[in-house]
Amino acid sequence: MPTTPQTIEALHEALQENGQRPYGRTRTVTAEELVDAAEQFAEPVALVHALLELQEAYTYGSEPRKSPVVFARLLTLFDEQPDIFDERLRHLLFWRFKWVAAALRALPEIPLASLRQWLTEMRDRYEKADLGLQPYYGQTYQLAAHVGEDTALAYELWAGRSRTRLSDCEACEICERALYHLAAGDDERALRVWEPVLAGKESCQEEPARSISYALLPLVRAGRTEEAGRTEEARRLHLAGYRGCRRNPSMAGEVGRHLEFCALTGNEARGLELLAENRTLFEEVDSPLDRLAFLTGVDVLLRRVESLGHGGLPAAGPAGRTWTVAALRAHVAEQADGLAARFDTRNGTATHAERRKARLDRAPLLEALELTLRTRSLDDAVPAAGVVASSAPVPAPAPVAESLPELILRARELRTEGHPDADACWTRLRAMVDAEDYTHPDEAAVGTLAELRADLLIEEANEAGEKQEFSVAAALQEQAAELYDEAGQEEHALLARAGALLTTAEFTSQDSESAEARTAALTDAHATMVRMQEAATGLTPRFEGRLLRLRATALGLRLQVSRDKEFAAPALAEADLLLAHATERDIAGQISRAMMLRAGNYALAGELPTAVAEMDALLDRLRAQGPAWHIPSTLGLRGRLHLGLRDAESARADLAEGIRLAAEWPAGAIGTVRLHADLAEASMRLGRAQEALRHLTRSAELELRYGSRTDAYCTFSNAAQLTLDLGRVEDCIALLDSLLSEPDVSSGELDGRLTAQLRLTRARALHAGDDLKAATAEFIALAAESAGWEDDPGSHAMIAAETAVLLGESGEFGRAREVVDQALAAHARDARYESLSSALRELARLQARAQGPDGLADALTFLTDAGRIADEARAAAYEAHGRPLDAALAYEYGRVNAYAGEHEDALTALDKALGLLGEPGPEGDDQVVEWAECVRLAAAVEGFHLERPGPALARLDAAIDRLSALGHKEEAETLAAVAAELRDE
């Protein structure tokens, strides 16, 4: 707390401010300080308010030991000075008897007799105050359920009574009733009871998150035996429910049940991810009962992971040391067993040990339930990788030779062929060579250690190139060339230097803003490679072909970056040279690459049908003669050509077949990133948005694992936006939460603007999901961050404008005005006409609707600013992509004035809007809905508020006739309903 309140007013303001903070140590410590501050005033009511805030902080901050102590002080104040408790304070006091009962149940050191004594105290107090006893019987039932006694009578005494003002909320009582049936083994009845909460009809601070955590497994069980839709409901509720309880110490038990759900539905990798996200709960949860529930959920997850053979995986446990799954499981089991034993000793039953054992003994319910858009397996849970490559089964690589010499020779042979299994050999060799005890074979066929190290550097360069780290790749190729020289491998050294030349040129061509510089770099690289090859003597056919391929690639890239058809002929000629060389010597892999280069060059030259014909011929050859591993990429290129020809159906068929065939080879060895990305595009063109989303996320996962992580996050960003556009709000939030927790994102290694884009989409998703508080907080943070983007004021203008609208939705119009002024200042530097106009109009609407006549002046100021934006846009000849700015502004003037009761001004503005919109066009015209709405509002203002039904009906009848004639049935029916209501009046 910055300063100690010096007045009662300041204290109440500080209490109100603290009440807006999330539960946790900051809120609790501040509440403790405010109690100290309240004690300096001779004002017991202020102390009561401070103590109530402190008890709430302890209760929802998972510190049950302290809650009863604070309540004892409140009860003493009530006994000594009952008159200072008004009706509200008295209600809060008696309500919190239940909080104390729950806190005492959560502490195994409190004797059972003391728990019963407290309930007796509660009953006596309620009877003395002439309060209904239903809340008391509710606590009696909960104690019986906790201890493990026969609950039938206690349940009937509670559930059969009428509710009172002090009863738990409807949502909480529904949960307790459902849990009673669940404990009796009646899943179906429990789910029926839960329906209002799970459907969002009843809620409170803890609900529906608490009910969801218990309902997940019953829903899956029901989905397996009865309704398949129940399983999808469980998936959807898991996403929403987990977000409602994550990182919350007072809901640690709920987090544990979500971990258990992951473990029993084939989502162990997601479970480990969520465990890492909630790692702080190991230290923050002070409630032994919540801790037991959390640890048991963790134990279920870790046992499942260990049983699948992954006990050595890293796991997130208590801070201070690193943990494996096996070590953490043993630690968690010991702690949880101890807690269960303590509760059972206190209660004189074996209930908690038995319940814990029942959870641990549960068999998996489903082999695999796809919970999120990032479906990963435990094989992909290694931190260095972190993501899954593909959901398709991947065959094992070719058998790896046993002896080291055989392994080295096998790796080189496979690399020469371009075989996908080479990667596994090189990975194994890299690990062996890096070991301290490595001894190089003394065999002539194997060559020297320098040659092997050069081979490994070439592999690293290839990996860097895949990730578009071209400068790194070029440096590695140069180092490899030097080692090859040292080993006397002149051909390899020449090829490595040629590769470095091409890589450097490729980097230059991408980094330079000048088209001339890009083409010049590739031209120079090609010329140098030609001279190098001409100067070389004794090249074997394979090495000569590989150099020819590098030369052809350079000219193909030149054609690509220049988009100048003048460069097409040289590129085709070089590819033909490679094809002739490879055909004469029957080098299958080089023939395939040459034909692909030819097809690519034809495509770049705009000759798409010829390119497709080339691909047809190549596919026929590959299917007849191989190599088979070239087929997926060839199908991918033909699919892209079909996209260029606007034949999305054929593209989809080729790309899907390419992905299917790629699954026959080791993950990452075939370029499936592009296949999935292109298939996503084809699916979108065919209107298959959900299918597109699956392939877009799969492409991003593969890119994240095997390619450029920056590119992967860009693709994920697009996928998140598509998910939001499809209305899958919780899926969008879950995807972005997962991405934002990736180590390179959370540590700040990823480009800050890209991270900001991910956060921006998440904030919009939170807003779409009606989490206004969380969305506003994120928008405010992004607006503050983007204010420093001197090179991109337009983005700041857009973000600040959206932030202002959310503040307006929260009723904070003063702050909204300040933020939108920042947006206007940024807009002056980099115009964002539609974003600013839309935000200003929306702020005007929100303020007029919320404040009526009192807010009219400020609302009109927003609209004046929007008018200036429209004038600027008109002067700049800007054409809006959405609603015309002038018409939208006139409509908003009408609506704002109507909210404020200025109906004549409203009608004038709406007539102006109708004039600007013009008459509606034929069916399908986007203008129709806006025009009809404008007519509806004008008629309502004129007929109902200005009491001129005749002109209003004439307006409506004419509009209905017009719309009906054009086939706009839905809009006509809407206006007809208004007309009928007006005639009834």
N, C-alpha and C positions, 0 to 999 in steps of 0.2 A: 504494500500500500504506500503510495508516494508520500502522502502527508496524513497525519492523524486528524480526523474531523474535530473542529473546535466548537461547533454548534450542533443543536439537535437537527436542524435542517440539513446541515452537511452530512451528519451521520445517516439520516434517512436516504439522502442521495447516494451515499457510498454503499448502503445496503442494497438499494435498487440496482446500482451498477454491478455489484458483485453477483446479484441474482441473475444477471444476464450471461455470466461467464459459464463455460462448460464445467461440469463437475471434475474435480481433480485437486491436486495439491495447491495450485495457485488459489483457487476459490476457497479451499479449506483454510489455508493460512491467513488469507485476508479476513475470512469470517472470524477466526480466532482473535485477530487484531481489532476487529470492530467490536467484539464483546468487551475487550479491554478498554476500548475508547468509550463504550456506552456506560461503563461503570463509573466514569468520572462525572457523569451528570446525575443530578438528583431527580431523575426522571425514570421511574421503573418501567414505564411502557416502552421506552426506547431500549431498555435492557431486554425486555421480553422479545421485541422484534429481532434484536441481535442474536439472542439465544436460539430463537426459532430458525434463523438463517444458518447458524452454526450446526444445529442438529440435522438440518437438511443436507448440509455439506458433508457431514460425517456419514449419514445414511446412504446417500448416493455416491459417496466417495469410497465406499466399501471399508469403513472403519467402525464396525458395530460395537467395539469395546467402549468407544467414547460417546456414542449416541445416548445410552441410558444415563450417563453421568450428567449430560446437559439437560436431559428431560427431568431429572431429579431436581435441578435448580428451578426449572419452570414450574414444576408441581409445588415446590415450596413457596414460590412467589404467589401462585394461585391460592394456596391455602392461607397465606398470610394477608394477601391483598386481593381478594376476588374481584373487587370493584374495578380494578384497572384492566380487567379482561373484558373487552366488549364482545359482542356476539361472534364476530369473526375470530378473534383471538381464542375465545372459549371453544369454538368449533375446532380450530387447529389443535388446541391442547388435547381434547378428547380423541381427535383423530389419531394423534401420535402415540396413544397407548398401544396401537397396533404396531407401530414402528419399533417400539421397545420390545414387544413380544417377539417380533421377528429377529431383532438383534440378539436377544438372549438365546433363542433357539440356535443361532449361528455360532455360539461360543460353547465348546464342549466343557470348558472349565466351570461353567455355571451349573450347579446341581439341578436335577430334574425337579426336586421339591421347590426350588426357587422359581422355576418357570411356572409351576402350578400356582404358587403363591402370588406371582404377578398377575396371572389371569383372574385369581380371586379378587385381587385389588382392583383390577379393571372392572369386574362385574359389580363390585360394591360401589365404585365411583359412578358407574353408569346408572345403577338403580337409584342412588341418592340424587343424581341430577335428572332423574325421570327420563332417561334415554332408553331407546329400544335396545334389546340385548342381541340382536342378530349379529352385529360385529364381534361381540364376545364369543358367541358360539362359532363364528368363523375362525377365530383364533384357536379355540378349543379343538376344532376339527384339524386345523393345520398342525397343531402339536401332536395329535394322535397319529396323523399321517407321517410326521417326521420320526416319531418314536417307533412306529411300526405296529401299533396296537390295532385292534379291530376298529375300523373307521366307520362302519355302517351306521351305528347310532349317532355318532358325532356328526356325520354327514347329514343325516336326516334332520337333526336338531338345528343345523345351520341352514341347509338348502331349503327346508320346508318353511322357514320363517319369511315374513315380509321384509323387504329391504327398508333401511332407514337412511337419514341424511348422513350418517357416519359409516354406512356400509362401504366396502371397497367398491370401486367403479365397476360398471357393467362388464368391461373388458377383463378386468382382473378376476372377477367372480366366474365369468365364463371359463377362463383358463383353469381355475381350481376345480370346477365341475368336470371339465374335460379330463383333467389329470386323474380324477377319481375313477372315471370309466376306463382310462388308459391303464391304470394300475390293476384294474380288474380284468384286463386282457381284451376289452371291447373296443378295438380300434374304430370300428364303424360308428359306434355311438359317440365316441370321443370326437371324431371328425365332424359329426353332425352338430354337436354342441359348439365346436370351435368355429363353425362356418361364419357367423357374423364378424368375428375378429379377423379371421384369415381373409375375408372379403373386404376388409377395411371399413366395415360399418360401425364398429366399436373400436376405440383406441384410447390410449392414455400415454403417460410418459414412458412406461415400460412395455406397453402393448402397441402393436402386435409382435414386437421382437421376441418377447418371452414365449408367447404361444407358438410362434413359428418354429422356434428352436426345438420344442417338444413334438410338434406335429410332423416334422420332416420324415422321420422313419415310418410312422403310421401311413403317411401318404404314399411312400414308396411301396410299402407292403400292400396297400390297396391297389396300387398301379400294377403290381405283378399279378394279382389274382382276379381283379375286377375291371377297373377302369384305367386304361392306359393314360388318359388325361391327367390322372392323379400324379403320375410321375413327372409330367411337365409342370404341374402346379408346384410340386416339391422343388424342382429346379428353379422356377421363378421366385418362389418364396425364399429359397436359400439366398439368392442374390440380394433381395430386398431386406431380408431379416438380418443377414450378416452385417450389412452396412449399418443397420440400426444398433448393433451392439459391439462392433469391433473396437478394440483398444479401450473399452469402458470397464474399469475395475469392478463396478457394481453389477456388471452383466457378464462376469467371467464364466459363470456356469453356462450361459447361453453360447458364448464363444466355444466352450468345450464341446457342446452338443453339435455345433456346426463342424468342428473338426471330426467328430465321430461320424457324422453324415458323410463327409468326404471319404473317410476310411472305408465305409461300408458300401460305397457306390462306385468304386474303381477310380476315385479321384485323390489317390494318396499324394500325388505331386502337388495338387492344389492345397491339400491339407497342410503339407510342409510349408508352402508359401504363406498360408494364413497364420500358421504358428509363428513364423518369423515376424509377421506383421504385428502379432500380439505378444512379442517376447517380453515386453515390460510388465505384463500381468504377473509374471513369476515373482516380481518384487512388489508390485503395487496392490495386490489383493490381500487385505488384512483380515477379511472374513474367512474363518476356517471352513464354513459350510460352502461358500462360493469357491473357495480354493480347492476343496475336495471335488466339486463338480467339474471345475476346469481341469484339474490334473487327471481325472479319470478320462475325460475326453481326449486329452493329450496322450494318455496311456493307450487308449484304443487305437489311435492313429499310429503311434510308434510301434506297437506290437504288430499291427498289420504290415507296416513297411518292413519291419525286421523279418516277418514270416515270408515275405516275398524275396528275401535274399539281399536286402539293401541296408543291413544294419550298420555298414560302414559309411553311409552317406552322412554329410554334415547336417546338423539340425540346430535350430535356434533354441537355446535353453537359457537358464539364468546367467546374467552377465558375470564376467570375471574369468571365464575359461571357454575354450572351444569344446563342442560336444559332437559326438556321433549319435546316430539314431539309437544304437544299442546302449551306449553309456547314459544318454538322457532317459531312455526308457527305464533303466534300472533305478536311476535317481528318482524319477517321477513315481514309479511303483512303490518305492520305499516310503516316500512322503505320503502318498495317497493312502496306502495301507495303514500307516500310523494314524492319519486323521480319522479314517473310518473306524479304527479300533477305539479311538478316544470318544467318538460320539456314541458308539455302542456301549462302551463302559459307562458313560454318563446315563444313557437311556435304559440300560439293563436288557438290551435286545441285541440281535445280530443283524439288524435291518440294513445298516449302511454297508457292512461288508458284503452282505448278500446282494444288495442292489449294485454295488460296484462289480462284483463277480459276474452278475447277469449282463452288464454292459460289456465287460471284457470278453465274455464267451459268445457274444453275438456273431453269427456268421455273416459274411458279406451278402448284401441283398441283391446287388446287381454287379455284373462283371465290369460294366462301364456305362456311366451316365454322363453325357456331355453337358457339364454344368455351365461352362463359359465358352467364349469364342476362342480362348487359348487352351485347347485341350492338350495336356502334356502327360508324359509317363514318368515313372521314377528313373528310367534310363536317361532322361533328360534333366534330372534334378541336380546334376553336378554344377557347382557355381560357375565354372569356366564356360559352361555352355548355357545353362539356364533356360533353354527353350527346346521344344520338340521339333523334330524335322518334318515328320509326316505321320498322319494317322494310318497310312497304309502299311501293311506288313512288309518288312524289308528282309530279303534273303541274306543269309550269311555270306561273307566274302569267300572267295576261292581259298582252298586250304593253304595255309601259310607254311612254307618250308620249315623244317625243324632246325637244320644247321644254319649258322650265321652266313657262311659263304653262299649257300643255296638261297637264303633270303635276299641277300644283296643282288645276286644275279637275277632272281625272280622279279624283284622290284624294278630293275632296269629293263628287263624284257617287257614287263607290263606297261611301263611308261612309254617305251618305244612304240608299242601298239596303241597307246592311248586308252588302255583298258581301265575301267572304273575300279577294279580291285587293286590297282597300284597304290591307292591312297592308304589302304590298311597296311600294306607292307612298309611304306615310308613312315607311317606313324609309329609302327613298332620299331623300326630302325632308329628313328630319332630318339626314342626313349632309351634304347640300348647304348647309343653313342654318347648320349648325355650323362650316362651313369659313370661314377667315379672309377669303377673297376673295369671299364670297357677295355678290351684288348682286341686290336684289329687283326684279322686273319692274315697270315703270311702266305698268301696264294696269289700267283700271277694273274689268274683269271679274275680275281676280285679287284685287283688294283690297290693303290695306296689309300691311306686314311684321308689324305688331302682330296683325292677324287671323290670318296664317299661323302666327305663334308661338303664338297661342291655340289654333289647331287642333292643333298638335303637343303642347301641354300636355294637351289632352283625350285624345290618344292615349296619352300617358304615364300619365295618370290611369286610363285603362282597363286598361293593363298592370299598374299597381299594384293595382287592384281584383282582377284575376285572381289576383294573388299574395296577396290578402287583407291588403294593406298599406293599410287603409282610411283611416287618418289622413293618410298621404301622398297618397292619391288625392283626398281632400277638399280638401287644401291646393292641389293642382295645379288642381283645378276652380275654386277661388276665384280663383287667379291668372289662369286663362284668362278668367273672367268679367270681370275688370278690363281685360284686354287687348281683349276684345270690346267693352267700353264705349268704350275709347279709339278703337277702329276704327269705332264707330258701328253695331255689329251687335247691336241690342237683343235680337232673338230668340235669338241664340246665347248672349248673356250671361244671359238668363233661364233658358235650358235648362241652362247650366253651373251656375248657382246652385241650381237645383232638383236637379241631380245631386249637388252637394255636400251639400245637405240630406239626401238619401236615403243617401248614403255615410256621413255622420256618424251618422245614426240607425242604420244597419246596424252600424257599429262599436260604438255604444253598446249595441245589442241583444245583441251578442256578448260585450262586455266586462263587462256588468253581471250580477251574480248574482241580482238581483231580477227576477222575471217581470213585476211591475208596471212597473218602470222600463223594461224592454225594450219592452213594448207601448206605454207612454206616449211613448217616444222616436219610435216609428214613427207613432203617432197624431198627434203634434205635427208631424212632418215632412209627413205627408199634408195636414193642415189648412193648413199654411203654403203648400204647393204649390197647393192649391185657391185660396187667396186671391191668390197670385201670378198664377195663370192668369186669374182673374176680373178682376184689375186691369189685365192686359195688353190692349192694343188692336192690331188689325191683324195678328194671328198668322196665318200661312199654315196651310193644313190639315195639312201634314206636321209643322210644329212643334207645332201643337196636339195632334196625335196622339202625338208623342213625349212631351209633358208628361203626357198622359193615361196613357201607358204607365208613366211614373215613378210616378204616383199609384197606379195599379193594382198596381204592384210593391210599393209601400210597404204596402198593405193585405194583399197576399198574404204578405209577410214577417211582418206582425203576426199573421196567422193561424198561420203556421208556428212562430214563437217562443212564442206563447201556448198553442197547442194547444187553444184555446177555440172551440168550434163557434159561439159567439155572434158571432164575427167573420167567419164564413163568408159570410153574406148580403151584408154591405157589400163584401167582397172580390170576390164574384161580380158584384155590381152595377157596380162600377168597371170590371171586365174587360168586362162587357157594354157599358158606355158607350164604351170604346175600340173594341170590335168594331163597334158601330153606326157610329161615326165613320169608321172605316177602310173599312167596307163601302160606306157612302154615297159615299165619295170614291175607292173602288177602289184603296186603297193595300195592295198584296199583302203586303208584309213586316209591316205592322202588323196585318193580319187574322190572319196566322199567329201572331204574338206574343200577340194577344188570345185566340185559341183555346187556346194553350198555357197561358196564365195561368188560363183557365177550368178546364182539365183539372187543373192543379196544385191549384187551390182545392178542386175536388171531392175530389181525393185526400186533401188535408189535412183535409177535413171527414169523411173516412171513407167516401165514396161512390165506391169504386174502380171498380165496373162502369160507372157513369156517366162517370167520368174516361176509362176505356178507350174508351167509345163516342165521346167527344169527340175522342180521338186518332185513332180510325178515320176520322172525318169529316175531320179536318185532313189526314191522310195522303192521302186521296182527293183533296182539293183541291190539295195541294202537288204531287202527281204529275201532276195535270191542268193546273195553272196556275202552279205555282212559288210562291215561289222554291225552286229545287232544293236550295240549300245549307241550307235549314231541315229537310230530310228526316232527316239523320242524328240531329240533336238530338231531333226528334220521335219517331223510332224509339227513341231512348234513353229518353225519358220513358215511352213505352208499355211498354218493357221493364221499367222499374222498377215500373210499375203491375202488370205480370204477376207480378213477384217478390212484391209485396204480396198478390197473390191466390194465392200459392203455386203458380203455374204456371211453374216454372223452365224447362221446355222451350220454351214460347212466348217467355219472356223472352230465352232464349239465341238464339233465331232472330232476334228483333228487334235485339238488341244486336250480333250478328255482322253483320247486314245494315247497321246503322248505321255500323259500323267500316269495312266494305267501301266504302260510299258516301262516307264522310269522306275516304278516300284519294284521291278525285277532286279534292280541293281542297288548297290549300297547307297544309303541316304547321303546326299551331298555330292555324290560323284557325277550325277546327271543334273543339268541346270533346270531344276523344276521351279525355281523362283519365278523365272520369266513365264514358264508354262502356266502356273497358277494365276499370275497377274493378268496374262492375256486372256485366260479363260474367264476371269472375272469381268473383263471388258466385254467379251462376247456375250456373257450371260446378261449383263446390264443392257446391252443393245437388244436382247431378246425379251426384255422385261422380266427377267428372272433375278430379281434383286437379292433375294435370300441366298440363292445359289452363288451369286457374285460375291456376297459377303463372306461366305465360307472360303472361297478361293482367295479372296483378298487377304484374309487373316492368315491363311496357310502360306501364302507367298511371303507375308511379313515375317512369320515364324522362321521360315527357311532362310530368309535374308538375314535375320538376326543371328542365326546359328552359324551360317556358312559364308555370309557376304558382308555387306556394309551395314553396320548397325544404324548409321544415320539414315540410310535409305529405308531400312526396315521400319524405323520409327515414323518416317514420312508415310509409308504405306499403312502403318497402323493408324496414323492420324486420319487418313482417308477412310479407313475401315470404321473407325469410331464415329466419324461424321455420318457415314452411310447407316450405321446402326441406329443413330439418333434419328435420322430421316425416316427410318422404317418404324419408328415408334418403340423400339426395344430399349427403353430408357435404362432399365437396370442392367441389361447386358452391356450397354455403352459404359456405364459407370464402373462396372466390374472390370471391363477390359482396361479402362484408363487407370483405375486403381492399381491393377497388376503392372502396367507399364511404368507408372510413376514410382513403383517400389523397386524397379530394376536398379542394380547397383550403380550403373553408369549414369542413370537419371538422377537418383537421389543424392549422389555425390557431386553432382554439378558438372560431370565430364561431358554430357551431351550438350549440344548447342543450346544456349539459353532461350533463343527464340522458338526453337522447335519444342522445347519443354513447355514454354508458355502456351504454345498452340494446343498441346495436349491438355494442359490445365484449363484453357479457355473452353474447349469442347466439353470437358468434365463439368465446368461451372454451368454451361448451358444445359447439360443433361440433368444436373441437380435441379435447376430451375424447372425444366420440363417435368421432373419427378416431384414437383411441389415441395421441395426442400429449400424454401426461400432463404432461410437463415444461412445455411451452408453455402448456397449459391452466391448470396450477397457478399459473404466474407471472402470468398475466393475472387469474385470480381473486384472487390476493393483492393485486395492484394495485387492483382494483375494490373489494375489501373495505376497504382503507385509505382509498380515496377516498369510499366511501359512508358511512364512519364519521362524516364531517362533515355528513351530510344531516340536520340537526336536525329538519327538517320531515317527514322520511320515514324514521323508524327501522325501519319494517317491511321496507322494501326492503333496508336494511343487514342486518337479521336474516336474510333469505333468502339474500343474497349470501354473508354470512359463513358460514352453515350449509353452503352448497355448497362453499365454500373449505375448510372443515374436512374435509369428506369427501374431497376431492382430496388434502389433506395426509395423511389416513389411508391412502389408496390408495398414497401414496408411502412409507408406513411411518413418517412423522413424527408419531407420536401425541402427543408432548408439545406440539408447535406446534398440532396439531389441537385439543387440549383448550383451549389459550389462545384460539383463534379461535372455537370453539363457545361459549365463555363470553361472548365479545363478542356473539355472536348471541343468546344467552339474555338478556343485558342489554337489547338492543334489542327483543327480543320482549316483554319486560316492559312496554315503552312502547307497542308496537303489535303485537298478537299475530299470529303466523304459525304456528298450531298444526301444520298438516301438514308444512310445510317443516322446522320444528325437530324434530318427532317422527321424521320420516323420516331426517334427518341423524344424529340421536343413535343410532337403531337401527342404521343402516349403520356408523357408527363402532364401535359395540360388536361387530358382526359381523366387521369388518375386523381389529380388534385381537385378538379371540379366535381367529380363523383364523390370523393371523400368529404369535401368541405362545403359543397354547395355554393351559395352566394358568397360566403366568407372567403372562398378560395378562388373566386372568379378573376380578380385582378392579377394574381400571380399566374393563373392558368393562361390568361390572355397574353401575359408577357412571354410565356413559353411559345405561344402561337405566333407572336410578333417575330421572335427569333426564327421560327420555322419559315415565316414569310420571307425573311431576309435570305435564308438558305435557298428558297425556291427562286427568288430573284437572281441570285448568283448563278444558280444552275441554268436558268433561262439565258442569262447573258453569256454563259460559257457554252451554249448550245448543247448542254448535257441532256441526254435522253434517259429517263428512268427505266430501270429494268422491270420494276414492279408497277405500282399505282402511279399515275401522273401526280407530281408533287402539288401542283396548284389545286387539282380536284380533291386530292386527299386533305389538303389544308382547309379548303372551304367546307368539306364535310365535317372536319373536326371542330371548326368554329361553330357549326350547327349543333353538334353534340354537346360541346362544352357549355354553350349558352343555354341549351335545354336543361342540362344538369343544374345550372345556376338559377333557373326560373325565368331567364330572359327569352321568352318564347318568340317574340316578334323578330329579335335579332337572329334567333336560331333558324326560323323559317326563311329569312332572307338569305342566310348563309347556305342553307340546304338547296334553295332554288339556284343559287350560284353554282353549287357543286354539280347539280343536275345539268346545268348549261355547259359546264366544262367537260362533263363526261360524254355528253351527246346521247343520241338515241341508241338503244341496244341494238347489236347486230344479230346475225343468224346464230343458230344453236352452236355452242362451243366457244362463243366469244367470252373472254375472261372478264370483260367489262360488265357483263350482265348482272352478276351477283352484287357488285358495288352499286350499280344503278338501281336495282330493286331495293336494296337496303336503304338507299338514300330516299327513295319514294316512300318506303315504309315509315321512316323516321319523320319525314316532312308531313305525312298524313297524320301521324300520331300527334305531332305538335299542333298542327292546324285543327284537327278534329277534336282531340281530347282536352288539350291545354288551352287553346285559344277559343274553343267552343264554336268552331265554324265547320260543322259536319258536312254541309253541302259541298263547299269547295274541296274538302278533303276526300269525300266519296267520289267526286268527279275525277280527282287526281288518281285515285286508286282504280276506278273502273277503266279509265283510259290506259293505265299501265298494265292492268290485267289483260285487257284486249290485245295490247301490243305484244306482251310476253307470250300469250297463248298462240297468237298467230305465228310467232317465231319458234314455237315448240318448247318454250322454257316452262315446262309444267310445274316443276318444284317451286320456282320463284313466284309463279302466278298463284299457286295455292297459298303461299305465305301471305301474299297481299290480300287474297280473298278472305283469309281468316281475320285480318285486321278490319277489312270492310264489314264483315259480318258483326264483329264486336262493336264497331262504330254505329251500325244500324240498330243493334240491340239497345245502345245507350239512348 
